[in-house]
Amino acid sequence: MTVTLKDFYADWCGPCKTQDPILEEMEDDWGEVEFEKIDVDEHQDVANEYQVRSIPTIVVENDDGVVERFVGVTQRDELEDALEQAGA
């Protein structure tokens, strides 16, 4: 099963800069998970598809669809719980 973590962000977003180091650490430890960074200014179509209204927004999904979504800075343990739920 493919598990993906999508990080919706913008360069001008302060909380997004706070979220970045958490995700970078996780990416090293969760090699089987696909991490995607999506700049909402450059990819408004994708942000609209996922109904992103605030950033940072993190969407965890697997082959069955969205498992969980987080809005605002989210701590590592919450994200890891969602990745496990998704089957990672």
Biopython code that builds the backbone (N, CA, C, O; Angstrom):
import numpy as np
from Bio.PDB.StructureBuilder import StructureBuilder

atoms = [
    (1, "MET", "N", (0.847, -1.188, 0.000)),
    (1, "MET", "CA", (0.000, 0.000, 0.000)),
    (1, "MET", "C", (0.888, 1.245, 0.000)),
    (1, "MET", "O", (1.858, 1.326, 0.754)),
    (2, "THR", "N", (0.555, 2.193, -0.836)),
    (2, "THR", "CA", (1.299, 3.448, -0.903)),
    (2, "THR", "C", (0.729, 4.438, 0.105)),
    (2, "THR", "O", (-0.475, 4.696, 0.119)),
    (3, "VAL", "N", (1.589, 4.986, 0.939)),
    (3, "VAL", "CA", (1.189, 6.012, 1.908)),
    (3, "VAL", "C", (1.904, 7.306, 1.532)),
    (3, "VAL", "O", (3.116, 7.330, 1.318)),
    (4, "THR", "N", (1.121, 8.381, 1.457)),
    (4, "THR", "CA", (1.657, 9.679, 1.061)),
    (4, "THR", "C", (1.305, 10.725, 2.106)),
    (4, "THR", "O", (0.189, 10.753, 2.625)),
    (5, "LEU", "N", (2.270, 11.585, 2.408)),
    (5, "LEU", "CA", (2.028, 12.742, 3.270)),
    (5, "LEU", "C", (2.209, 13.979, 2.394)),
    (5, "LEU", "O", (3.302, 14.239, 1.891)),
    (6, "LYS", "N", (1.138, 14.730, 2.217)),
    (6, "LYS", "CA", (1.176, 15.954, 1.407)),
    (6, "LYS", "C", (1.217, 17.156, 2.342)),
    (6, "LYS", "O", (0.349, 17.327, 3.198)),
    (7, "ASP", "N", (2.240, 17.982, 2.161)),
    (7, "ASP", "CA", (2.433, 19.189, 2.970)),
    (7, "ASP", "C", (2.106, 20.395, 2.101)),
    (7, "ASP", "O", (2.858, 20.747, 1.192)),
    (8, "PHE", "N", (0.965, 21.026, 2.398)),
    (8, "PHE", "CA", (0.561, 22.233, 1.682)),
    (8, "PHE", "C", (1.122, 23.437, 2.433)),
    (8, "PHE", "O", (0.849, 23.619, 3.619)),
    (9, "TYR", "N", (1.911, 24.260, 1.733)),
    (9, "TYR", "CA", (2.629, 25.350, 2.381)),
    (9, "TYR", "C", (2.759, 26.535, 1.426)),
    (9, "TYR", "O", (2.354, 26.467, 0.266)),
    (10, "ALA", "N", (3.334, 27.622, 1.943)),
    (10, "ALA", "CA", (3.739, 28.762, 1.117)),
    (10, "ALA", "C", (5.023, 29.321, 1.715)),
    (10, "ALA", "O", (5.246, 29.230, 2.922)),
    (11, "ASP", "N", (5.867, 29.902, 0.862)),
    (11, "ASP", "CA", (7.152, 30.434, 1.329)),
    (11, "ASP", "C", (6.980, 31.557, 2.349)),
    (11, "ASP", "O", (7.832, 31.737, 3.219)),
    (12, "TRP", "N", (5.887, 32.313, 2.251)),
    (12, "TRP", "CA", (5.667, 33.462, 3.129)),
    (12, "TRP", "C", (5.004, 33.076, 4.457)),
    (12, "TRP", "O", (4.771, 33.941, 5.301)),
    (13, "CYS", "N", (4.706, 31.810, 4.647)),
    (13, "CYS", "CA", (3.933, 31.342, 5.805)),
    (13, "CYS", "C", (4.857, 31.002, 6.980)),
    (13, "CYS", "O", (5.639, 30.054, 6.905)),
    (14, "GLY", "N", (4.764, 31.781, 8.065)),
    (14, "GLY", "CA", (5.583, 31.547, 9.256)),
    (14, "GLY", "C", (5.384, 30.179, 9.877)),
    (14, "GLY", "O", (6.360, 29.466, 10.111)),
    (15, "PRO", "N", (4.123, 29.785, 10.157)),
    (15, "PRO", "CA", (3.900, 28.452, 10.737)),
    (15, "PRO", "C", (4.415, 27.319, 9.847)),
    (15, "PRO", "O", (4.801, 26.263, 10.348)),
    (16, "CYS", "N", (4.422, 27.534, 8.531)),
    (16, "CYS", "CA", (4.954, 26.509, 7.622)),
    (16, "CYS", "C", (6.442, 26.302, 7.875)),
    (16, "CYS", "O", (6.938, 25.179, 7.799)),
    (17, "LYS", "N", (7.148, 27.379, 8.175)),
    (17, "LYS", "CA", (8.583, 27.292, 8.465)),
    (17, "LYS", "C", (8.821, 26.529, 9.774)),
    (17, "LYS", "O", (9.845, 25.862, 9.928)),
    (18, "THR", "N", (7.883, 26.627, 10.706)),
    (18, "THR", "CA", (7.959, 25.869, 11.955)),
    (18, "THR", "C", (7.718, 24.383, 11.691)),
    (18, "THR", "O", (8.332, 23.530, 12.332)),
    (19, "GLN", "N", (6.825, 24.075, 10.749)),
    (19, "GLN", "CA", (6.484, 22.683, 10.429)),
    (19, "GLN", "C", (7.613, 21.971, 9.683)),
    (19, "GLN", "O", (7.796, 20.764, 9.843)),
    (20, "ASP", "N", (8.363, 22.707, 8.876)),
    (20, "ASP", "CA", (9.386, 22.111, 8.004)),
    (20, "ASP", "C", (10.366, 21.169, 8.705)),
    (20, "ASP", "O", (10.535, 20.038, 8.250)),
    (21, "PRO", "N", (11.029, 21.593, 9.809)),
    (21, "PRO", "CA", (12.018, 20.688, 10.422)),
    (21, "PRO", "C", (11.403, 19.391, 10.932)),
    (21, "PRO", "O", (12.050, 18.344, 10.911)),
    (22, "ILE", "N", (10.160, 19.455, 11.389)),
    (22, "ILE", "CA", (9.469, 18.244, 11.866)),
    (22, "ILE", "C", (9.320, 17.264, 10.704)),
    (22, "ILE", "O", (9.607, 16.076, 10.848)),
    (23, "LEU", "N", (8.873, 17.762, 9.562)),
    (23, "LEU", "CA", (8.670, 16.891, 8.405)),
    (23, "LEU", "C", (9.990, 16.376, 7.843)),
    (23, "LEU", "O", (10.076, 15.233, 7.395)),
    (24, "GLU", "N", (11.024, 17.227, 7.867)),
    (24, "GLU", "CA", (12.330, 16.794, 7.358)),
    (24, "GLU", "C", (12.891, 15.645, 8.193)),
    (24, "GLU", "O", (13.441, 14.691, 7.644)),
    (25, "GLU", "N", (12.757, 15.732, 9.517)),
    (25, "GLU", "CA", (13.192, 14.635, 10.388)),
    (25, "GLU", "C", (12.413, 13.365, 10.091)),
    (25, "GLU", "O", (12.981, 12.277, 9.994)),
    (26, "MET", "N", (11.101, 13.522, 9.950)),
    (26, "MET", "CA", (10.253, 12.356, 9.696)),
    (26, "MET", "C", (10.601, 11.684, 8.378)),
    (26, "MET", "O", (10.592, 10.457, 8.277)),
    (27, "GLU", "N", (10.907, 12.490, 7.371)),
    (27, "GLU", "CA", (11.211, 11.935, 6.052)),
    (27, "GLU", "C", (12.415, 11.005, 6.119)),
    (27, "GLU", "O", (12.463, 9.993, 5.420)),
    (28, "ASP", "N", (13.390, 11.349, 6.965)),
    (28, "ASP", "CA", (14.561, 10.486, 7.140)),
    (28, "ASP", "C", (14.189, 9.153, 7.776)),
    (28, "ASP", "O", (14.761, 8.118, 7.433)),
    (29, "ASP", "N", (13.231, 9.175, 8.704)),
    (29, "ASP", "CA", (12.860, 7.975, 9.464)),
    (29, "ASP", "C", (11.768, 7.139, 8.802)),
    (29, "ASP", "O", (11.637, 5.954, 9.108)),
    (30, "TRP", "N", (10.993, 7.723, 7.915)),
    (30, "TRP", "CA", (9.861, 7.045, 7.282)),
    (30, "TRP", "C", (10.130, 6.908, 5.783)),
    (30, "TRP", "O", (9.409, 7.471, 4.958)),
    (31, "GLY", "N", (11.165, 6.160, 5.446)),
    (31, "GLY", "CA", (11.576, 6.031, 4.048)),
    (31, "GLY", "C", (10.524, 5.439, 3.128)),
    (31, "GLY", "O", (10.531, 5.702, 1.925)),
    (32, "GLU", "N", (9.609, 4.633, 3.690)),
    (32, "GLU", "CA", (8.594, 3.982, 2.852)),
    (32, "GLU", "C", (7.425, 4.915, 2.535)),
    (32, "GLU", "O", (6.569, 4.579, 1.717)),
    (33, "VAL", "N", (7.384, 6.080, 3.176)),
    (33, "VAL", "CA", (6.301, 7.045, 2.955)),
    (33, "VAL", "C", (6.759, 8.073, 1.932)),
    (33, "VAL", "O", (7.889, 8.560, 1.979)),
    (34, "GLU", "N", (5.861, 8.392, 1.007)),
    (34, "GLU", "CA", (6.147, 9.419, 0.008)),
    (34, "GLU", "C", (5.775, 10.784, 0.591)),
    (34, "GLU", "O", (4.618, 11.016, 0.943)),
    (35, "PHE", "N", (6.744, 11.674, 0.693)),
    (35, "PHE", "CA", (6.516, 13.023, 1.205)),
    (35, "PHE", "C", (6.438, 13.990, 0.026)),
    (35, "PHE", "O", (7.334, 14.015, -0.817)),
    (36, "GLU", "N", (5.380, 14.780, -0.034)),
    (36, "GLU", "CA", (5.220, 15.756, -1.105)),
    (36, "GLU", "C", (5.030, 17.141, -0.499)),
    (36, "GLU", "O", (4.202, 17.329, 0.393)),
    (37, "LYS", "N", (5.798, 18.105, -0.986)),
    (37, "LYS", "CA", (5.612, 19.494, -0.583)),
    (37, "LYS", "C", (4.888, 20.198, -1.723)),
    (37, "LYS", "O", (5.344, 20.174, -2.866)),
    (38, "ILE", "N", (3.763, 20.823, -1.408)),
    (38, "ILE", "CA", (2.950, 21.471, -2.433)),
    (38, "ILE", "C", (2.800, 22.947, -2.085)),
    (38, "ILE", "O", (2.147, 23.301, -1.104)),
    (39, "ASP", "N", (3.406, 23.795, -2.893)),
    (39, "ASP", "CA", (3.316, 25.246, -2.713)),
    (39, "ASP", "C", (1.941, 25.693, -3.212)),
    (39, "ASP", "O", (1.637, 25.581, -4.400)),
    (40, "VAL", "N", (1.114, 26.199, -2.296)),
    (40, "VAL", "CA", (-0.265, 26.551, -2.653)),
    (40, "VAL", "C", (-0.327, 27.715, -3.637)),
    (40, "VAL", "O", (-1.307, 27.840, -4.373)),
    (41, "ASP", "N", (0.693, 28.566, -3.667)),
    (41, "ASP", "CA", (0.708, 29.668, -4.627)),
    (41, "ASP", "C", (0.974, 29.164, -6.044)),
    (41, "ASP", "O", (0.419, 29.685, -7.010)),
    (42, "GLU", "N", (1.822, 28.153, -6.158)),
    (42, "GLU", "CA", (2.166, 27.612, -7.474)),
    (42, "GLU", "C", (1.188, 26.544, -7.949)),
    (42, "GLU", "O", (1.040, 26.324, -9.151)),
    (43, "HIS", "N", (0.524, 25.882, -7.009)),
    (43, "HIS", "CA", (-0.365, 24.764, -7.354)),
    (43, "HIS", "C", (-1.751, 24.961, -6.740)),
    (43, "HIS", "O", (-2.222, 24.132, -5.961)),
    (44, "GLN", "N", (-2.384, 26.054, -7.097)),
    (44, "GLN", "CA", (-3.708, 26.357, -6.534)),
    (44, "GLN", "C", (-4.734, 25.297, -6.903)),
    (44, "GLN", "O", (-5.662, 25.039, -6.135)),
    (45, "ASP", "N", (-4.578, 24.679, -8.072)),
    (45, "ASP", "CA", (-5.515, 23.648, -8.492)),
    (45, "ASP", "C", (-5.486, 22.451, -7.543)),
    (45, "ASP", "O", (-6.534, 21.910, -7.189)),
    (46, "VAL", "N", (-4.289, 22.040, -7.132)),
    (46, "VAL", "CA", (-4.168, 20.905, -6.202)),
    (46, "VAL", "C", (-4.690, 21.307, -4.824)),
    (46, "VAL", "O", (-5.376, 20.523, -4.168)),
    (47, "ALA", "N", (-4.369, 22.524, -4.385)),
    (47, "ALA", "CA", (-4.871, 23.010, -3.097)),
    (47, "ALA", "C", (-6.396, 23.037, -3.098)),
    (47, "ALA", "O", (-7.023, 22.668, -2.105)),
    (48, "ASN", "N", (-6.994, 23.468, -4.196)),
    (48, "ASN", "CA", (-8.456, 23.482, -4.293)),
    (48, "ASN", "C", (-9.028, 22.076, -4.289)),
    (48, "ASN", "O", (-10.057, 21.822, -3.663)),
    (49, "GLU", "N", (-8.365, 21.165, -4.985)),
    (49, "GLU", "CA", (-8.821, 19.771, -5.029)),
    (49, "GLU", "C", (-8.886, 19.178, -3.618)),
    (49, "GLU", "O", (-9.798, 18.417, -3.297)),
    (50, "TYR", "N", (-7.910, 19.536, -2.786)),
    (50, "TYR", "CA", (-7.866, 19.025, -1.410)),
    (50, "TYR", "C", (-8.556, 19.967, -0.426)),
    (50, "TYR", "O", (-8.480, 19.763, 0.785)),
    (51, "GLN", "N", (-9.220, 20.985, -0.936)),
    (51, "GLN", "CA", (-9.979, 21.941, -0.115)),
    (51, "GLN", "C", (-9.130, 22.560, 0.985)),
    (51, "GLN", "O", (-9.555, 22.661, 2.135)),
    (52, "VAL", "N", (-7.927, 22.971, 0.613)),
    (52, "VAL", "CA", (-7.019, 23.614, 1.564)),
    (52, "VAL", "C", (-7.432, 25.076, 1.704)),
    (52, "VAL", "O", (-7.428, 25.828, 0.729)),
    (53, "ARG", "N", (-7.785, 25.468, 2.921)),
    (53, "ARG", "CA", (-8.219, 26.842, 3.191)),
    (53, "ARG", "C", (-7.235, 27.585, 4.088)),
    (53, "ARG", "O", (-7.211, 28.816, 4.094)),
    (54, "SER", "N", (-6.426, 26.850, 4.842)),
    (54, "SER", "CA", (-5.418, 27.433, 5.731)),
    (54, "SER", "C", (-4.145, 26.616, 5.579)),
    (54, "SER", "O", (-4.184, 25.433, 5.244)),
    (55, "ILE", "N", (-3.019, 27.266, 5.830)),
    (55, "ILE", "CA", (-1.755, 26.540, 5.767)),
    (55, "ILE", "C", (-0.973, 26.785, 7.054)),
    (55, "ILE", "O", (-1.138, 27.835, 7.675)),
    (56, "PRO", "N", (-0.139, 25.858, 7.465)),
    (56, "PRO", "CA", (0.088, 24.585, 6.781)),
    (56, "PRO", "C", (-1.092, 23.625, 6.937)),
    (56, "PRO", "O", (-1.747, 23.584, 7.979)),
    (57, "THR", "N", (-1.343, 22.868, 5.895)),
    (57, "THR", "CA", (-2.277, 21.745, 5.944)),
    (57, "THR", "C", (-1.493, 20.511, 5.527)),
    (57, "THR", "O", (-0.766, 20.526, 4.534)),
    (58, "ILE", "N", (-1.650, 19.456, 6.292)),
    (58, "ILE", "CA", (-0.992, 18.186, 5.978)),
    (58, "ILE", "C", (-2.082, 17.140, 5.768)),
    (58, "ILE", "O", (-2.983, 16.978, 6.591)),
    (59, "VAL", "N", (-1.976, 16.440, 4.652)),
    (59, "VAL", "CA", (-2.928, 15.393, 4.320)),
    (59, "VAL", "C", (-2.172, 14.075, 4.248)),
    (59, "VAL", "O", (-1.186, 13.949, 3.521)),
    (60, "VAL", "N", (-2.646, 13.089, 5.015)),
    (60, "VAL", "CA", (-2.088, 11.741, 4.968)),
    (60, "VAL", "C", (-3.091, 10.877, 4.219)),
    (60, "VAL", "O", (-4.267, 10.814, 4.575)),
    (61, "GLU", "N", (-2.603, 10.209, 3.171)),
    (61, "GLU", "CA", (-3.513, 9.359, 2.396)),
    (61, "GLU", "C", (-2.831, 8.067, 1.996)),
    (61, "GLU", "O", (-1.605, 7.952, 1.980)),
    (62, "ASN", "N", (-3.685, 7.091, 1.672)),
    (62, "ASN", "CA", (-3.186, 5.815, 1.157)),
    (62, "ASN", "C", (-3.990, 5.480, -0.092)),
    (62, "ASN", "O", (-4.699, 6.334, -0.623)),
    (63, "ASP", "N", (-3.884, 4.254, -0.556)),
    (63, "ASP", "CA", (-4.569, 3.863, -1.792)),
    (63, "ASP", "C", (-6.083, 4.014, -1.696)),
    (63, "ASP", "O", (-6.758, 4.144, -2.717)),
    (64, "ASP", "N", (-6.619, 3.999, -0.489)),
    (64, "ASP", "CA", (-8.065, 4.120, -0.297)),
    (64, "ASP", "C", (-8.534, 5.572, -0.228)),
    (64, "ASP", "O", (-9.737, 5.828, -0.279)),
    (65, "GLY", "N", (-7.617, 6.520, -0.115)),
    (65, "GLY", "CA", (-7.992, 7.934, -0.037)),
    (65, "GLY", "C", (-7.399, 8.598, 1.196)),
    (65, "GLY", "O", (-6.442, 8.105, 1.792)),
    (66, "VAL", "N", (-7.995, 9.732, 1.564)),
    (66, "VAL", "CA", (-7.495, 10.522, 2.692)),
    (66, "VAL", "C", (-7.781, 9.796, 4.001)),
    (66, "VAL", "O", (-8.916, 9.407, 4.277)),
    (67, "VAL", "N", (-6.732, 9.620, 4.802)),
    (67, "VAL", "CA", (-6.862, 8.976, 6.104)),
    (67, "VAL", "C", (-7.055, 10.041, 7.181)),
    (67, "VAL", "O", (-7.893, 9.900, 8.072)),
    (68, "GLU", "N", (-6.268, 11.105, 7.082)),
    (68, "GLU", "CA", (-6.371, 12.167, 8.089)),
    (68, "GLU", "C", (-5.807, 13.454, 7.509)),
    (68, "GLU", "O", (-4.935, 13.431, 6.640)),
    (69, "ARG", "N", (-6.326, 14.592, 8.010)),
    (69, "ARG", "CA", (-5.787, 15.889, 7.612)),
    (69, "ARG", "C", (-5.584, 16.739, 8.849)),
    (69, "ARG", "O", (-6.350, 16.660, 9.810)),
    (70, "PHE", "N", (-4.549, 17.545, 8.812)),
    (70, "PHE", "CA", (-4.195, 18.406, 9.932)),
    (70, "PHE", "C", (-4.063, 19.832, 9.411)),
    (70, "PHE", "O", (-3.510, 20.056, 8.334)),
    (71, "VAL", "N", (-4.571, 20.789, 10.173)),
    (71, "VAL", "CA", (-4.441, 22.195, 9.814)),
    (71, "VAL", "C", (-3.681, 22.887, 10.938)),
    (71, "VAL", "O", (-4.016, 22.743, 12.114)),
    (72, "GLY", "N", (-2.657, 23.638, 10.560)),
    (72, "GLY", "CA", (-1.806, 24.275, 11.560)),
    (72, "GLY", "C", (-0.591, 23.407, 11.831)),
    (72, "GLY", "O", (-0.481, 22.289, 11.327)),
    (73, "VAL", "N", (0.319, 23.938, 12.636)),
    (73, "VAL", "CA", (1.533, 23.192, 12.966)),
    (73, "VAL", "C", (1.136, 21.939, 13.746)),
    (73, "VAL", "O", (0.417, 22.013, 14.742)),
    (74, "THR", "N", (1.614, 20.797, 13.277)),
    (74, "THR", "CA", (1.240, 19.510, 13.862)),
    (74, "THR", "C", (2.496, 18.811, 14.350)),
    (74, "THR", "O", (3.508, 18.764, 13.651)),
    (75, "GLN", "N", (2.419, 18.270, 15.552)),
    (75, "GLN", "CA", (3.576, 17.612, 16.158)),
    (75, "GLN", "C", (3.818, 16.235, 15.541)),
    (75, "GLN", "O", (2.919, 15.601, 14.989)),
    (76, "ARG", "N", (5.046, 15.815, 15.659)),
    (76, "ARG", "CA", (5.491, 14.567, 15.041)),
    (76, "ARG", "C", (4.664, 13.355, 15.485)),
    (76, "ARG", "O", (4.291, 12.526, 14.654)),
    (77, "ASP", "N", (4.378, 13.247, 16.780)),
    (77, "ASP", "CA", (3.668, 12.044, 17.257)),
    (77, "ASP", "C", (2.285, 11.922, 16.626)),
    (77, "ASP", "O", (1.849, 10.816, 16.310)),
    (78, "GLU", "N", (1.592, 13.040, 16.437)),
    (78, "GLU", "CA", (0.273, 12.999, 15.790)),
    (78, "GLU", "C", (0.399, 12.543, 14.336)),
    (78, "GLU", "O", (-0.402, 11.743, 13.853)),
    (79, "LEU", "N", (1.412, 13.061, 13.653)),
    (79, "LEU", "CA", (1.616, 12.697, 12.255)),
    (79, "LEU", "C", (1.999, 11.227, 12.126)),
    (79, "LEU", "O", (1.535, 10.536, 11.219)),
    (80, "GLU", "N", (2.847, 10.753, 13.033)),
    (80, "GLU", "CA", (3.245, 9.351, 12.986)),
    (80, "GLU", "C", (2.060, 8.426, 13.257)),
    (80, "GLU", "O", (1.943, 7.375, 12.626)),
    (81, "ASP", "N", (1.187, 8.799, 14.180)),
    (81, "ASP", "CA", (-0.027, 8.012, 14.427)),
    (81, "ASP", "C", (-0.849, 7.897, 13.146)),
    (81, "ASP", "O", (-1.352, 6.820, 12.827)),
    (82, "ALA", "N", (-0.988, 8.996, 12.413)),
    (82, "ALA", "CA", (-1.761, 8.991, 11.168)),
    (82, "ALA", "C", (-1.082, 8.126, 10.118)),
    (82, "ALA", "O", (-1.759, 7.415, 9.376)),
    (83, "LEU", "N", (0.248, 8.174, 10.042)),
    (83, "LEU", "CA", (0.957, 7.334, 9.071)),
    (83, "LEU", "C", (0.750, 5.853, 9.383)),
    (83, "LEU", "O", (0.577, 5.041, 8.475)),
    (84, "GLU", "N", (0.768, 5.506, 10.667)),
    (84, "GLU", "CA", (0.526, 4.117, 11.058)),
    (84, "GLU", "C", (-0.897, 3.697, 10.706)),
    (84, "GLU", "O", (-1.125, 2.591, 10.214)),
    (85, "GLN", "N", (-1.849, 4.591, 10.962)),
    (85, "GLN", "CA", (-3.254, 4.300, 10.609)),
    (85, "GLN", "C", (-3.391, 4.061, 9.111)),
    (85, "GLN", "O", (-4.190, 3.235, 8.670)),
    (86, "ALA", "N", (-2.594, 4.803, 8.334)),
    (86, "ALA", "CA", (-2.667, 4.711, 6.872)),
    (86, "ALA", "C", (-2.024, 3.443, 6.346)),
    (86, "ALA", "O", (-2.203, 3.090, 5.180)),
    (87, "GLY", "N", (-1.273, 2.756, 7.199)),
    (87, "GLY", "CA", (-0.667, 1.495, 6.805)),
    (87, "GLY", "C", (0.823, 1.542, 6.549)),
    (87, "GLY", "O", (1.388, 0.615, 5.969)),
    (88, "ALA", "N", (1.470, 2.629, 6.984)),
    (88, "ALA", "CA", (2.924, 2.737, 6.793)),
    (88, "ALA", "C", (3.658, 1.899, 7.814)),
    (88, "ALA", "O", (4.889, 1.863, 7.813)),
]
sb = StructureBuilder()
sb.init_structure("model")
sb.init_model(0)
sb.init_chain("A")
sb.init_seg("    ")
for serial, (resi, resn, name, xyz) in enumerate(atoms, 1):
    if name == "N":
        sb.init_residue(resn, " ", resi, " ")
    sb.init_atom(name, np.array(xyz, "f"), 0.0, 1.0, " ", f" {name:<3s}", serial, name[0])
structure = sb.get_structure()
